[in-house]
Amino acid sequence: MTGRSAVPALLLLLAALPAQSATVTGQPVEGGLLFVQGAPGTTASLDGKPIPVAQNGSFLVGFHRDSPRSVVLRIREPETEEERIELQVAQREYGEQRIDGLPSGLVTPPTDILQRIRDEAERVREARAAPVITPHYLNGFEWPADGCITGVYGTRRILNGEPRQPHYGIDLAAPRGTEVRAAGDGVVVMAERDLYFSGGTLIIAHGQGLTSTYLHLSLISVARGNRVRKGDPVGTVGSTGRSTGPHLDWRFNWQNARLDPELLVPAGPNQQQCD
């Protein structure tokens, strides 16, 4: 595995906004997430697409791995004129990761498996689109497990010598059965024990389109519809699905944008980079 992808220094937008406007904090960078706090009744859009806003006026804006360099955020608070904010999204450089030894059917699935894969992908999309409005994310996030970081966000993956999609999460190697905890408060919107690529798959919705995902689990101890709190046990590390050994693949999505967990929660002393 190559080293971590380069991340620009933290860019705060506070200085870019007038004093009376909504408060915006975060990183306008590929894989980053903005946290916005407006007044109750605020409406917002990104490049003309409406953004869900909580009753208290809070909302999120996320940026995909290959985000456009410039996007337009519009915010309208009650009894004020609309603010138009052009965000310059910092671009990143990504490394490459080679993984060998995978069963050939997990790299290039047989044709009789393709419909199953399509059906599972649709169920994942539906789960991530669940209309969870409560801003559970306001309570913050923490790492869901302790272990060794063996894969980072954005890397181009070469599987058994064949180029495949970039990696959109953090791989955390740990012994099989290691406890996995909810990264933040939310509602379980998917708890599947045997998806073709991701094996044991858990998705938690944190509000306004933000979800966290936990892949390759050997055990899932919560069910769809359960409310969870940050730090609650939700499963254990495994090697199910397309996997070469026990690890947790941890991801965040905001709507259709794939986010970098390390930009939301920097690694601590119990999560070390491995060679």
DRENMAR-308479 format. One record per residue (C-alpha): residue in three letters; x, y, z. Coordinates in pm, 1 decimal. Example, Ala and Ser with C-alpha at 12.3 -4.5 7.8 and 13.67 -1.06 7.14 Angstrom:
ALA;1230.0;-450.0;780.0
SER;1367.0;-106.0;714.0
***
This chain:
MET;0.0;0.0;0.0
THR;117.8;352.9;-70.8
GLY;104.1;626.5;192.4
ARG;-195.8;839.7;277.7
SER;-335.2;1062.9;3.8
ALA;-231.4;1424.9;39.2
VAL;-482.7;1642.2;227.6
PRO;-465.8;2023.2;207.4
ALA;-460.1;2222.9;528.8
LEU;-794.8;2284.7;697.8
LEU;-993.3;2551.4;517.3
LEU;-1252.6;2729.7;726.5
LEU;-1520.6;2927.7;550.0
LEU;-1606.1;3158.6;837.1
ALA;-1407.8;3445.8;691.6
ALA;-1583.0;3406.9;356.6
LEU;-1927.3;3473.3;498.9
PRO;-2080.1;3792.0;635.8
ALA;-2112.1;3813.8;1012.6
GLN;-2490.9;3780.4;1012.7
SER;-2497.7;3468.3;794.0
ALA;-2511.2;3100.1;877.0
THR;-2201.9;2950.6;1038.8
VAL;-2009.5;2717.7;808.2
THR;-1720.0;2501.4;924.0
GLY;-1533.1;2220.6;756.0
GLN;-1315.4;2153.3;455.3
PRO;-1416.2;2233.2;95.7
VAL;-1193.1;1952.2;-26.6
GLU;-1250.0;1623.8;-205.6
GLY;-1385.4;1379.6;52.7
GLY;-1463.0;1659.6;298.4
LEU;-1781.7;1768.8;471.4
LEU;-1915.4;2111.5;566.3
PHE;-2130.5;2155.3;876.8
VAL;-2368.2;2450.0;841.4
GLN;-2577.7;2606.9;1116.7
GLY;-2844.9;2851.0;1007.3
ALA;-3158.6;2981.3;1169.0
PRO;-3471.6;2763.2;1191.7
GLY;-3651.4;2783.3;859.2
THR;-3332.0;2806.8;652.4
THR;-3334.6;2660.4;300.4
ALA;-3028.7;2566.6;95.8
SER;-2916.5;2423.1;-236.6
LEU;-2592.7;2303.3;-395.2
ASP;-2552.1;2363.5;-768.1
GLY;-2929.1;2406.9;-787.3
LYS;-3018.6;2084.9;-603.6
PRO;-3211.0;2127.6;-275.7
ILE;-3029.4;2023.1;43.3
PRO;-3228.3;1873.1;333.6
VAL;-3223.6;2108.1;633.3
ALA;-3314.5;2013.5;991.4
GLN;-3579.4;2205.6;1184.3
ASN;-3306.8;2379.8;1382.5
GLY;-3149.8;2511.7;1059.7
SER;-2851.6;2275.2;1045.8
PHE;-2743.7;2096.2;728.4
LEU;-2446.7;1935.2;555.7
VAL;-2256.2;1968.6;228.9
GLY;-2028.0;1685.4;116.5
PHE;-1770.2;1653.1;-161.4
HIS;-1697.9;1337.4;-362.2
ARG;-1351.4;1202.2;-440.6
ASP;-1369.3;1356.4;-788.5
SER;-1570.7;1667.3;-705.9
PRO;-1595.7;1958.7;-949.6
ARG;-1338.5;2228.0;-872.1
SER;-1609.7;2486.3;-810.5
VAL;-1963.7;2449.8;-670.9
VAL;-2226.6;2704.8;-571.1
LEU;-2393.8;2691.2;-230.1
ARG;-2705.2;2903.7;-182.7
ILE;-2843.2;2972.6;164.8
ARG;-3160.4;3161.8;251.4
GLU;-3244.7;3229.9;613.2
PRO;-3587.6;3366.7;714.5
GLU;-3635.7;3735.8;638.4
THR;-3294.2;3770.0;472.7
GLU;-3168.6;3781.3;117.9
GLU;-3029.1;3465.5;-34.8
GLU;-2652.7;3421.8;0.0
ARG;-2460.5;3283.9;-295.7
ILE;-2129.7;3125.3;-196.6
GLU;-1895.8;2990.2;-462.5
LEU;-1682.3;2718.8;-305.2
GLN;-1345.0;2631.4;-451.5
VAL;-1302.6;2260.7;-381.3
ALA;-940.9;2164.9;-311.8
GLN;-825.1;1873.7;-525.0
ARG;-622.1;1584.3;-382.8
GLU;-363.1;1338.9;-507.2
TYR;-429.7;969.6;-451.9
GLY;-200.9;673.0;-424.4
GLU;-235.4;319.8;-554.4
GLN;-296.7;-5.2;-367.9
ARG;-242.4;-356.4;-502.9
ILE;-429.2;-648.5;-350.4
ASP;-348.7;-998.2;-471.1
GLY;-475.3;-1339.2;-372.8
LEU;-847.1;-1265.7;-407.4
PRO;-1070.2;-1544.0;-545.5
SER;-1115.1;-1475.6;-916.4
GLY;-1493.7;-1468.3;-879.8
LEU;-1470.8;-1170.1;-642.4
VAL;-1259.6;-968.7;-887.7
THR;-1457.5;-1059.6;-1201.6
PRO;-1788.8;-1208.9;-1083.6
PRO;-1944.3;-1487.6;-1291.0
THR;-2237.2;-1379.4;-1505.9
ASP;-2490.3;-1571.0;-1298.1
ILE;-2401.3;-1351.1;-997.6
LEU;-2442.8;-1013.6;-1172.2
GLN;-2816.2;-979.1;-1103.1
ARG;-2754.8;-1045.8;-733.0
ILE;-2486.8;-775.5;-730.0
ARG;-2719.1;-525.3;-901.2
ASP;-3002.3;-604.5;-659.3
GLU;-2774.8;-564.1;-355.9
ALA;-2637.3;-234.4;-487.7
GLU;-2992.0;-103.1;-524.7
ARG;-3075.6;-203.5;-166.9
VAL;-2767.6;-17.4;-45.0
ARG;-2871.1;294.2;-240.8
GLU;-3219.9;275.3;-93.4
ALA;-3081.7;240.2;259.0
ARG;-2855.4;543.1;219.7
ALA;-3150.0;745.6;86.1
ALA;-3365.4;673.8;394.4
PRO;-3531.2;1001.4;505.2
VAL;-3372.4;1042.2;848.0
ILE;-3421.1;1412.9;927.8
THR;-3303.4;1440.0;1289.5
PRO;-2947.3;1585.7;1293.2
HIS;-2790.1;1304.2;1494.8
TYR;-2451.4;1413.4;1354.3
LEU;-2447.0;1714.2;1587.3
ASN;-2318.1;1484.2;1864.1
GLY;-1999.4;1421.5;1666.3
PHE;-1816.3;1106.8;1565.6
GLU;-1544.4;871.8;1684.8
TRP;-1352.4;580.4;1536.0
PRO;-1555.3;258.5;1538.8
ALA;-1271.1;17.9;1622.9
ASP;-908.9;-6.9;1725.8
GLY;-657.7;-151.5;1486.3
CYS;-403.7;-100.1;1213.7
ILE;-484.0;125.9;916.3
THR;-406.9;-76.9;602.8
GLY;-608.8;112.9;342.3
VAL;-700.6;479.3;300.7
TYR;-962.6;679.8;114.3
GLY;-926.1;749.5;-254.8
THR;-653.7;502.8;-348.8
ARG;-673.2;345.9;-693.3
ARG;-708.9;-28.7;-645.3
ILE;-544.1;-300.3;-851.3
LEU;-705.1;-636.1;-766.8
ASN;-518.7;-946.4;-881.6
GLY;-346.4;-719.4;-1133.0
GLU;-669.7;-570.0;-1270.6
PRO;-762.7;-199.4;-1220.6
ARG;-1089.0;-153.9;-1029.7
GLN;-1283.5;127.1;-860.4
PRO;-1103.4;351.4;-609.2
HIS;-1129.3;265.1;-243.4
TYR;-1386.6;485.5;-71.2
GLY;-1318.8;403.0;291.9
ILE;-1065.9;328.9;564.3
ASP;-947.2;-29.5;612.3
LEU;-872.5;-110.7;973.8
ALA;-709.1;-449.7;1030.9
ALA;-792.4;-616.4;1362.0
PRO;-837.6;-971.2;1493.6
ARG;-1159.0;-1146.1;1397.3
GLY;-1419.8;-1077.6;1665.5
THR;-1284.3;-732.6;1761.4
GLU;-1570.3;-510.0;1876.2
VAL;-1708.4;-258.9;1623.6
ARG;-1888.2;44.7;1764.8
ALA;-2126.7;299.2;1615.8
ALA;-1921.8;596.1;1496.6
GLY;-2204.8;832.4;1587.3
ASP;-2566.7;862.0;1695.4
GLY;-2821.0;750.5;1437.7
VAL;-3066.6;495.0;1305.1
VAL;-2975.4;156.7;1154.6
VAL;-3102.4;153.2;794.4
MET;-2931.0;-165.7;676.3
ALA;-2813.9;-477.7;859.7
GLU;-2728.3;-747.9;604.5
ARG;-2513.2;-1048.0;687.2
ASP;-2409.9;-1171.1;343.1
LEU;-2374.4;-922.8;57.3
TYR;-2159.7;-1050.8;-228.1
PHE;-1879.7;-792.9;-216.6
SER;-1908.7;-648.9;135.2
GLY;-2027.6;-950.9;335.3
GLY;-2171.9;-844.9;670.1
THR;-2288.1;-489.8;597.7
LEU;-2421.2;-230.2;841.8
ILE;-2535.5;121.8;751.5
ILE;-2627.8;388.7;1008.4
ALA;-2805.8;710.2;905.9
HIS;-2701.0;1022.8;1095.1
GLY;-2944.3;1270.2;939.4
GLN;-2964.6;1498.2;632.9
GLY;-2825.3;1233.7;398.0
LEU;-2515.8;1142.2;603.1
THR;-2453.2;770.0;657.8
SER;-2169.8;560.1;796.3
THR;-2105.4;209.0;664.9
TYR;-1927.5;-89.1;823.0
LEU;-1825.1;-375.1;592.0
HIS;-1698.2;-736.3;615.4
LEU;-1846.5;-786.5;963.2
SER;-1852.3;-1136.2;1112.3
LEU;-2139.5;-1044.9;1346.1
ILE;-2405.2;-773.0;1340.6
SER;-2567.8;-718.3;1680.6
VAL;-2828.8;-456.8;1581.4
ALA;-3127.4;-463.7;1347.3
ARG;-3277.4;-229.0;1092.9
GLY;-3474.5;46.6;1267.5
ASN;-3269.9;36.4;1589.4
ARG;-3154.4;366.4;1736.5
VAL;-2787.2;366.9;1833.3
ARG;-2564.2;604.1;2025.2
LYS;-2202.3;688.3;1954.5
GLY;-1985.6;411.1;2097.5
ASP;-2259.7;145.8;2115.9
PRO;-2141.1;-203.9;2014.9
VAL;-2293.7;-292.1;1676.2
GLY;-2092.1;-590.9;1555.9
THR;-1751.6;-753.4;1524.6
VAL;-1464.9;-747.6;1275.4
GLY;-1466.8;-1026.6;1018.4
SER;-1349.5;-1124.0;671.8
THR;-1678.8;-1175.5;492.1
GLY;-1743.4;-1083.1;128.5
ARG;-1446.6;-971.8;-85.8
SER;-1173.5;-980.1;175.0
THR;-825.8;-1127.3;221.3
GLY;-824.1;-1113.9;601.7
PRO;-1006.6;-978.4;907.8
HIS;-1059.2;-603.6;886.0
LEU;-1322.4;-331.1;904.6
ASP;-1389.7;-121.4;594.8
TRP;-1540.4;200.5;736.5
ARG;-1704.8;457.6;509.4
PHE;-1912.2;776.0;507.4
ASN;-2153.3;899.7;242.2
TRP;-2340.2;1226.0;209.0
GLN;-2615.6;1157.4;-44.1
ASN;-2418.2;1031.3;-347.3
ALA;-2084.3;1178.6;-237.6
ARG;-1825.6;941.3;-91.7
LEU;-1649.7;1105.0;204.0
ASP;-1315.9;1048.1;376.1
PRO;-1365.5;930.1;736.9
GLU;-1025.4;1070.4;837.6
LEU;-1141.0;1421.8;746.9
LEU;-1434.6;1382.4;985.9
VAL;-1245.8;1205.8;1266.4
PRO;-863.6;1219.7;1271.8
ALA;-698.4;891.2;1369.4
GLY;-609.5;852.1;1736.3
PRO;-340.0;654.9;1920.7
ASN;-539.5;331.1;1879.1
GLN;-546.2;363.4;1498.3
GLN;-195.1;350.0;1357.1
GLN;-78.6;351.9;997.2
CYS;71.5;15.6;896.1
ASP;329.5;-57.4;631.6
***
